[in-house]
Amino acid sequence: MRLPASLTPLAIVAALVTGGLVAAVAGISGGRAIMPGPLHGPGHDGEAHGGIRAHAEIDDCEGCHPGPFASQTASDKCLACHDDIAADLRDPTTLHGRVGAQGRCIQCHTEHRGRDAKLNRVDRDHFDHEASGFSLLAHQKTHDGHRFGCNDCHHGNTDHFAPGECEACHRRDDAAFVARHELAWGNGCRDCHDGVDRFDHQRFDHRRTAFALVGKHANVACERCHTSVRALETYGHAPAACNACHARDDVHQGRFGSACGTCHTPAGWNAIVPGSFDHGRTRFPLTGAHRTVACADCHRQGRLRGTPLACEGCHPRPRNHFAGTCDRCHDTTRWRDAHAPSRLPSGTTTTASPPRPSYRFIR
């Protein structure tokens, strides 16, 4: 194969040398000799980074493109200005911390596409929304039944999400619930919700925590115990001590200490732990046969306070018998056959023992 007459060996060498010089100059100058297109320009909202609000304000290619022999990469140049993103990369809870560990900004961001072009290039159809810190598990369909699309929450700008959009959307679904929810928890939805809906009653099991909800506790509204909660981590700060919630309900006024669970169970205040209560510390110590009486026989209908202390409260007085003087003839050990002349009320005269009524211990 014969080469054209003009393509002499000297011409080939000259072309290679020229191309090498052009490449060297372009590399040394940071690409200044090769301009692929205009940079992103001003007119867009955003904070200044390194005194620059838009890439178009950078008049030196080396500001973003290191030379061929430089130790820095283009991503290093990016992070030198975008120090907030550099901090995110070190934080695994942020979007950049999750997806940008490889540290190559160009995988998601691009330039030289025009002054008004977007700097993000995201494949919406294959974007893993979990990486953003907000799962779409609980957002498969809107309140009117159609599948969620990006614009339903982002309104055409996937770079940002307005926090108030949660409230606006959910108010359309159930305004009364949102009003109650905001009153109890505030309106910082993203502070507690991550899209998983982990506190849904069908999903969350309180038995997996250190405080299982049993008995009466199962019907208590969450905000009654989890007060002033405004973030996920503060849910664990709810007090576990009985007295923290029930001090105002303490009919004993602290006489028996603050460990309510010593005597009471979550089944209700009247559900007493067997053998836990010392009746001797009350105004009516149980002696004799009273020790064998069931609590409910005296504390009827679950009432603990106001139980009568007089004998007649439980032991009806027989007709034509002595009023208010049972304990002159009877004691708690022996109720029947307790009469004795020496124990009759003073001033009583009789030639025979009074009739012995048939006493019955009422239970």
Secondary structure, DSSP 4 states (H G I P E B T S, - for coil): -PPPTT--HHHHHHHHHHHHHHHHHHHHTTSTT---SPPP-SSS----BTTBSSGGG---GGGTS--TT-S--HHHHHHHH-HHHHHHHT-TTSHHHHH-TT--GGGTB--SS-TTS-SB---GGG--GGGGT---TT-SB-TTSPBP-HHHHHTT-TT---THHHHHHHHHH-HHHHHHHHHHH-S-HHHH--SS-TT-TTT--GGGSSS---GGGGGS-HHHHSTT--SGGGGGGS--SHHHHHGGG-TTTTTT-S-GGGTEETTEEEEEPTT---GGGSSS---GGGGGS-HHHHSGGG--SS---SGGGTSPPPTTS-TT-HHHH--SS--TT---GGGSPTT---SSPPP--------
